[in-house]
Amino acid sequence: MKPIDQLVYSFRKHKHLCWVGLIFITVSIFFRMDQLKIQLLPNLSPLKYYVTTSFSNHSAEVVDLTLSLPMSNRISSLKSVNQIKTYSSHGFSRIEIELNLGSTSWEFKEELYQLLFELKNELPLGVGLPKVSSGKEYQNPFFEFTIKKNTFLSKTQFFYNINQMKYKIERIPGVVEVKKMGDHNPTVIVSLNESKLSLYPIKLSDLEYQFTSAIKSGSLGKISEVDQESEIKFDSEIKSLDEIQKFPFHFGDGKWIQLENIASASIVSLPSDEIVEINGQRSVYFAVYVDCSKNPLEISNQIQQILEEYDDTLQPKVYSDSSIELKSQISQFLFFLTLSLFFASLFSYLMYRQWFPVICLLVSVLFSLIFFFHLLVSFSLSVNLLSLSGISVGIGMLFDANNLIYYSIQSTNTQNKDKVIAVTNGISNVFISLFSSCLTTIVVLFPLLFYAHEWRDFFYDIGLSVILLILSSLFTSVTIVPLFFLSFSGSNGRSFHFLEAPIFKRIVKISSNRLQILIIFVIFGFVLISNFKWGFNKFQIFPKPNPIGQLIQVSPMEKISMKEERFIIQEIQKKFEQEYPNQQLLILPFFEKDEIDAKQFAIPFLLKWYESESGSTNDTEVFFPINAKRWNLKRINLQSELALSLPFLPTDSVMVFNERWEKLVEWMETMLVSNLNLNSKGKFDSIPNVIQMKEWKSNLFLNPELLPDLDDLKQNVLLKNTPKYIGMLGIENPIPIYFELLGSNNFKSEKNSNQLPTFKSHSKESIFPDALFRMKEKKSYSEYKREAGKFYIEWLGDLSIEKNLKGLEEEGFQYKIRSEKNETISFYCILFVLLVFSFLFIYLVLVGIFESFFRPFIYLSISLLYSIAVLFCLVILVPEIHFGHYMGLIVLIGLSLDSISLFGERWEYSKNIKNRKEKIQKVLEWLTKPIILNVGTTFFGLLPVVLIVFPGSEFVRAIAVTICIGILVSLFFIFKIYPLVFQKYLNLNV
C-alpha cells in the first residue's frame, strides 16, 4: 500500500483521534506563548563597529597622533577587518571598523576586546576606557519621556519621586541603562580668584590636595580594649557651604588663610540642567536603553505601568516609544490577515457556490497558521519587523495547496462513490505538482539565505518565514483537507458556476497563435531594453527611507555666555511653534564625551522633533537667531528602527586622500570658493575649523628657584577653561564639588591675546612666565580624519566634482569615487548570479523528482521566460524597483513551477489522446478551474497589502505587488505559452 493510501485509511479509521490531536495542538499554543520570541529587530550581524575613547584636554592633532592612529594600526591587524576610519576632535577619538562579509561577529568582538585590553597599558596617561558599540553611528533610545518641573511637589519630594521612578525602571529585565537630564541636582562651584591667589605662596595642586583631604571621611579600623572593641573613625572637616568658606589653607611655617579670602563658593545648577525643555517648558528628560534581544512589547508595557503609578504626582509624558513601530506592524499584519482570509474565502464561495468547501479551506488555513506558530517556536524565529513582512506575504499563498487538493478530491469524488478512493486519487493526482512547487520555492531561496552578502541577515527572517508558511500549507493540504472531507459530508453537486460563463469557455477554446506570441515578445523585449537603457535609475537596492524626525546639533565655536544661549533657544522655540504648531520640540544638552560640563558658558545642545514633514519647514526662518560664525549646526535625520537595520544604502561620494591634512583642507577651501557653486549640488561630510596652536618650551635657567612648576601651569590653564571635579560633599545627600579659576574678561574671547597666565615657580613665588618660555605658534584644526593611515576628506552628493579631480594625483593626492549607480549594478549582478544558482539547484531537484533531464529543462525554460515577462511588467508599471520586488520574483518562480508541473501532470494524464488540439482542450478544461481558483485566492489574499498603504509597509507591499503582477502574467502563460511549448517539445511521453 502506498504511503498516501495508508495516510488516508488512517484518517478514515482514526478520524476522531486525529481531531482530538488537532485540538491538543491548538490548545498547546497557550502553553508555548512564553517561548515565542518577540523582538523589535532580529539579531542582525553588524557590519560596523565603533570604538570611542576620551582623551581629556588634548587637541585634535594630539588625539590623532597619539591615540587614533596607533589604535587603528593595531586594530587593522585583526583578520576580520575590511576598512578602518578614524575621527579625532578635541579630547575625543572615534574609530569606525567595517568588517569583511561573512565575518563571525562574536569571534571579532572577542579579538577586539582582547586587543583593547592589551592596549590599556600602552596608551598615554589620561586616556579613558575605550567603549565598543555596533550598528549605526547614531541610535535612538528605546523609550523617551519627560516630566515638567512646575509641579505642586516640593523640591525634596520631586527629586525623591523621580529617583524612585528611575530606580524602578532600571530594575526592569532587559533595561540596560536609564539616562536622566535636567533634574537640577545642586552643584557646588568653588571659584578661585586668580589675582588674589597670586598674592599667596600656595600652588593649585597643594590647594586641591588639602581640600580633597578635608571632605573625606573614613575608618581607621578596630582596637581591642579591656572589655570591648572600638572602631576609630575620622570625620570630614567640610560638611556644608559655610564650612567651605571658612576652610583654612596652609602654606607652611604655621601660616594659613581662609578660602573666602581667595575664592567664593556657591551652589548652582549645571548648564546642562538649564536647557532641558520641551515646548518651551523646563523639564526632566529620561532616555531608556534596552537589550535588543528582549521582548520590546513587554518592556514598553512595564515602563508604561511604572509611569502610570506617578501620573498623579509627576505627570510623565511619553515622547517616543520604539515599540510603537512593532505594535503598528503587528496591527497591520492582523488587519491584512483578516482581510486576506475574508477576500480569499469570498472568492472561494463565488467559485464553489457552496459553504462546505469554503469552511474546509478556512479550517485548513487556520491550522496552517497554528502549525506555523509551532514552527516559529521550534526554529527560534522571532516575530519582528522583518519576519512580519514575510508572514504578511505568505498569508496570501496559504490557500494555494489547500485549494488544489480540495478541487482534485472533489473532482475525483464525482466519479467515485467511495470517499476513501476519491481522496486517495485526488491527492495522488496533484501531489507531485505540490511537492515540486514547495521544494523548488525552498531551494530558490537557499542562495540568498546562505551566500555571504550584506543583505543576508536582513533577508533571512523574511525568507525563512515564507518557507515555513509554505511547509505548513503543504502539510495541512494533505492532512486537514482530506480529514475534513472524510469526517463531514461533502457535496457532489455542480460547482464553479461562475467559470461556466462564456468568457472562460472562450479562453479555454482559443488556440495559441505562434506569430501573435512572437510579435508580443518582440515588442516587450524592445520596450524592456529601452527601459534598461534609459531608465536604470529606477532600480534601487531599497527604497529611500523617509525620516521620522530631525535632530540638529548646535555647538558653540567660541566662548559664549549662558545668557546668550538661553536667548537663542527661546527665539528658536518661538519660530518652531510657528512652523511646527502640532509637533513637540525637545531641547537637550549634547556631549560627545560621557562627562559633566560644569563651566558656566554656553554648551552644545540638541534640537529634536518627530513626525517631520520633509521639506515643509523653512530652516532659515527657524534657525535665523544662530550666527553661523559663532555656532556650528549639524543636521541628522532620525530614521525608523526598520531603516536603521538596513545593511547599507549606496550614495554618491568622493574621498580625497593625502599625507598632509593641511593640503586637503586647502583643496577643500578652494573647491568651496570656486565658481561651480558646489554647495547646491552636494556638500563635504564635515568642514574643520582652523585653530591656533601655541607650543611652549622652557628656557634654561641656572637658578632652580626660577624653574617653572609645569603642573601648576597646567592646572592654571585647565581650570580657566573647564571646572575640575573634586569630590562629593556630604554623605546622605552628596553634592558634587568643582573647582574653577576666574580671571579677568572671563566671557571674552582671548584668541588674539598673547598674555600667558601667571603661575607659581618651585619656590611658590608668583611669576610672569613670558620670559621663561619660547612660544611657537602654528596652525592646527578642530578635527582630523584618516583612512588606512592617510588623511581624507569626503564629498557627498553630485559626482560632477569628478572633473575637478584631474591633475590631483600629480600633486600627491589620491581619490576614490563611490557611485550609487555602479554599486546598485554590482548588487544586482550578484543577485543575478545567485538567481542562476537557484535555477541550477531547482533543475537538479526536478531531475530527481521527474527522473528526467529534458523535462525539467523545458520547465525551467518556461519559468525563465515567465520571469523575464514579469520583470518587463515591473519596469513598465512600477515607479522604482528594489530588493522587495526581487524577493517577490523569487517567490513567483516557485509558484510558476507549480502551475507548470500541474499542467505537465494533466498533459501526461491525457497522453492517450492522439489529437493535439483535443488534448490541449481537455487539459485546459480540467486545469482552468483550479488555476483560476488558486490565482483568485492568492490575488485577493494579497490585494489588501497592495491597496492599503501603511507607513513602513513599502517593502512588504513591493513583494505583494510583484506577486500580483506575476499572477496576472501567469494566466497568459498558462493559456497561451504552455500549450504551445508542450505540444512542440513534450508531445511524446518523455
Summary of the structure (lengths in Angstrom):
residues: 990
radius of gyration: 36.9
end to end distance: 26.9
largest distance: 125.9
contacts: 3108
relative contact order: 0.12
helix: 52%
strand: 19%
